[in-house]
Structures are given as structure tokens and as C-alpha cells.
Amino acid sequence: PVAGVGSARREVRARDVRSLRARKGLRLADVTQCTTRHMLNDQSLDSMLRLQEVSWGTAKDTATKLQPLLKAARQQSPAAAQGLRNARRHWTKVQSIVEAFGRNDIDPIQAARRIGEATGGKGIPQAADEAAQLLESLARQVGG
């Protein structure tokens, strides 16, 4: 055997696996964004039901896609690590609000007020879009 060939193959395989994971994560982000846009424009539902469906989907995607990527992300500097902890707390809070609205545990006015407070004045559609954008960014860094 040629010296170093095995380690070179392992490196190529590891790079391929990271690339595949990143592409999978990007597809997940695309699905999240597409679903949100579809639900917001579904004229067969009234506006509150559309918002509730977007909330339910955002809560699910945050729990099953975004939170695992946030947990897997690692930062080198203490400041970046603190930012990551803050992001985890923020998205846990957003998730709990949209989940409660999606389950009909809170009314649309409460949901809008709580999301606005948690996001600095943004609405549910904007929070859903931010979740998808963060999912895409983390997928590029961590892989899906």
C-alpha cells in the first residue's frame, strides 16, 4: 500500500459526507420556506387559519430541524458561543409561542403580541422566514 492513501481517502469521504449533509439541510430549509409561502397564499383558508397553519409548521420545523442544528453548532470564541446560547433560547421561546397558537391554546391576538415581543416587532410570517433562513445558514455550517 502507498503511504497516506488511506488517510486521503478518509478525508475525501469525510468531505463528501459533510457536503451531502449540507445539501440535505438546504433542501430542508427550502421545504420550510416553500410550505410557509404556500400556506400563507392558500385562498381556501381564511387568514387566521393560514396564520395558524404557518405557526404549526414553524413550531414543528423548529423542533425537528432548527433546534437539532443549533445544538450541533459549535463556536470557537466565547462571544460566538454566547451568541449561540442566546439563539437557542430565542428560538425555544419563538417555538413555544407558535406551537401554542398552532394548537389553538392562545388566540391570534396573543400570538401576534407574544411573537412581536420575542422578535422585536416581527410577525409570525417573518419569524417563520427567519427560522428558514437560520436553518439554511446552519445547514451550510453544520450539515443536516
Secondary structure, 3 states (H helix, E strand, C coil): CCCCHHHHHHHHHHHHHHHHHHHHHHHHHHHHHHHHHHHHCCCCCCHHHHHHHHHHHHHHHHHHHHHHHHHHCCCCCHHHHHHHHHHHHHHHHHHHHHHHHHCCCCCHHHHHHHHHHHHCCCCHHHHHHHHHHHHHHHHHHHCC
